[in-house]
């Protein structure tokens, strides 16, 4: 018997938020709250706010911002037809806000010792997209501009001069 795989869930693809992305690009990190206030349903805006709070060592605020982004993300996923499970691919750029909010909440949960929540969010992210945790960790930029997983900052090129 052949036919459609009824177990496989369809991908959930969220709509783009170009106005949020533009507002984030124009805004200094010290004024990100204004972007969130202008776009309170955007999990991307909340995730960025959570990331900045985390970088600044404000773990509880990061957790709170990520928690709001997580709930706004769940609302957006449900509105897009998601039923509590199924793929939410990182490759679809508009999904990244929700996935980043989930990751930020996971990170903050680990930092405050909420191990059950950390494990639950790890499972959630893995179910959404098996590559997402690695991708976010590879794309995270530290405050000094280096990728978080770079072994060392770049060095200047040098030349060895000699005779032919």
C-alpha positions as CSV (number, residue, x, y, z in Angstrom):
1,X,0.0,0.0,0.0
2,X,1.4,3.4,-0.9
3,X,0.2,6.8,-0.2
4,X,0.8,10.0,1.8
5,X,2.6,9.7,5.1
6,X,-0.2,10.6,7.6
7,X,2.2,10.8,10.5
8,X,4.5,13.5,9.0
9,X,3.4,17.0,10.1
10,X,3.5,19.9,7.7
11,X,6.0,22.6,8.2
12,X,4.8,25.8,10.0
13,X,5.9,28.9,8.1
14,X,5.4,32.2,9.8
15,X,4.8,35.5,7.9
16,X,7.7,37.9,7.5
17,X,8.1,40.9,9.8
18,X,10.0,43.4,7.7
19,X,8.9,46.4,9.8
20,X,10.3,44.7,13.0
21,X,13.6,43.9,11.3
22,X,14.0,47.4,10.0
23,X,13.2,48.9,13.4
24,X,15.7,46.6,15.1
25,X,18.4,47.6,12.5
26,X,17.7,51.3,13.2
27,X,17.6,51.1,17.0
28,X,20.5,51.1,19.5
29,X,20.5,48.3,22.0
30,X,19.8,50.8,24.8
31,X,16.4,51.6,23.2
32,X,15.2,48.1,22.2
33,X,12.2,48.4,24.5
34,X,10.8,51.0,22.1
35,X,10.8,48.4,19.3
36,X,9.1,45.9,21.6
37,X,6.5,48.5,22.6
38,X,5.8,49.3,18.9
39,X,5.7,45.6,18.0
40,X,4.5,43.7,21.2
41,X,3.4,40.6,19.3
42,X,6.8,40.1,17.7
43,X,8.7,37.2,19.3
44,X,11.8,38.4,17.3
45,X,11.8,41.8,19.1
46,X,11.4,40.0,22.5
47,X,14.2,37.6,21.6
48,X,16.6,40.4,20.8
49,X,15.7,42.2,24.0
50,X,16.3,38.9,25.9
51,X,19.7,38.5,24.2
52,X,20.8,42.0,25.1
53,X,19.8,41.5,28.7
54,X,21.7,38.2,28.7
55,X,24.8,39.8,27.3
56,X,24.6,42.5,30.0
57,X,24.3,39.8,32.7
58,X,20.6,40.6,33.5
59,X,19.6,36.9,33.7
60,X,16.2,37.3,35.3
61,X,15.2,40.1,32.9
62,X,16.5,37.9,30.0
63,X,14.3,35.1,31.3
64,X,11.2,37.3,31.5
65,X,11.7,38.8,28.0
66,X,12.3,35.4,26.5
67,X,9.2,34.1,28.3
68,X,7.0,36.8,26.7
69,X,8.7,36.1,23.3
70,X,8.0,32.4,23.8
71,X,4.3,33.0,24.4
72,X,4.0,35.5,21.6
73,X,5.7,32.9,19.4
74,X,3.2,30.2,20.4
75,X,0.4,32.5,19.5
76,X,1.9,33.2,16.1
77,X,2.6,29.5,15.5
78,X,-1.0,28.6,16.3
79,X,-2.3,31.3,14.1
80,X,-0.2,29.9,11.3
81,X,-1.8,26.4,11.7
82,X,0.6,24.7,14.1
83,X,-1.1,22.3,16.5
84,X,1.5,21.9,19.2
85,X,4.0,19.8,17.3
86,X,5.6,19.5,14.0
87,X,8.5,21.2,12.1
88,X,9.2,24.9,12.4
89,X,12.3,25.2,10.1
90,X,15.1,27.6,10.8
91,X,15.7,27.9,7.1
92,X,12.4,29.9,6.8
93,X,13.8,33.2,8.1
94,X,10.5,34.5,9.6
95,X,10.5,31.5,11.9
96,X,13.7,32.6,13.5
97,X,12.2,35.0,16.0
98,X,10.2,32.3,17.6
99,X,13.1,29.9,17.6
100,X,15.4,32.5,19.0
101,X,12.9,33.3,21.8
102,X,12.7,29.6,22.6
103,X,16.5,29.3,22.7
104,X,16.8,32.5,24.9
105,X,14.3,31.0,27.3
106,X,16.1,27.7,27.3
107,X,19.4,29.5,28.0
108,X,18.0,31.6,30.8
109,X,16.3,28.5,32.3
110,X,19.6,26.8,32.5
111,X,21.2,29.8,34.1
112,X,18.7,30.0,36.9
113,X,18.7,26.3,37.5
114,X,15.3,25.4,35.9
115,X,16.6,22.1,34.6
116,X,13.2,20.6,33.8
117,X,12.3,23.6,31.7
118,X,15.8,23.5,30.0
119,X,15.2,19.9,29.0
120,X,11.6,20.5,27.9
121,X,12.8,23.5,25.7
122,X,15.6,21.4,24.3
123,X,13.1,18.8,23.2
124,X,10.8,21.5,21.8
125,X,13.6,23.0,19.7
126,X,14.9,19.6,18.5
127,X,11.3,18.7,17.5
128,X,10.9,22.0,15.6
129,X,14.3,21.7,13.8
130,X,17.1,19.4,14.7
131,X,19.7,21.9,13.6
132,X,18.4,25.0,15.4
133,X,20.4,24.9,18.6
134,X,23.7,24.4,16.7
135,X,22.8,27.1,14.2
136,X,21.9,29.7,16.9
137,X,25.0,28.9,18.8
138,X,27.1,29.3,15.6
139,X,25.5,32.6,14.7
140,X,25.6,34.2,18.2
141,X,27.8,37.3,18.3
142,X,29.5,38.3,21.5
143,X,29.5,42.0,22.6
144,X,33.1,42.4,21.2
145,X,32.0,41.2,17.7
146,X,33.4,37.7,17.7
147,X,31.4,34.6,17.1
148,X,30.8,32.8,20.4
149,X,32.3,29.6,19.0
150,X,35.4,31.2,17.4
151,X,38.6,29.7,18.9
152,X,40.4,33.0,18.7
153,X,40.0,36.5,17.3
154,X,41.3,37.0,13.8
155,X,45.0,37.8,13.3
156,X,46.7,39.9,10.7
157,X,48.0,38.3,7.7
158,X,51.8,38.2,7.3
159,X,54.2,37.5,4.5
160,X,57.4,35.6,4.4
161,X,59.8,37.3,2.0
162,X,62.7,35.5,0.5
163,X,64.5,34.9,-2.7
164,X,63.2,32.7,-5.5
